[in-house]
Amino acid sequence: MKIFHYDTVKAQDAEGGAAKTTIRWLITKEIGAENFAMRLFEMEPSGHSPLHTHQWEHEVFILEGKGQLFDGAKSTPFSAGDVIFIPGNEQHQFKNTGQKLLRFLCLVPYTWE
């Protein structure tokens, strides 16, 4: 088992068209997780992820803040405490529509490797 504080993991700028967003890879294969990665995203007001699609699913838990999930056609609001499931091959984009930091956990399988 491993226990550590999230802030011991370096925040990196999210890439691929993201704005005002950092990512911390909290649980990875490097620490022994064989199937899933856990990531912490921190998105400043007006920040967003890129609008994108990929084969793997996402499991997301909103820790704090509020925003919208955009599917290319419509936006659906979310806020702290919400759980979001995005199946593989569905277009998606997270946007911080609030005035405070948006923080969420995102778990993904190692399918992309």
Protein Blocks (a to p, Z undefined) as FASTA:
>chain_A
ZZddfklpccdddehhiahiacddfbafknopakbccddddddehiacdddddfbdcddd
dfbdcddddehjaccdddehiacdddehiacddddfbfbdcdddddddfklZZ
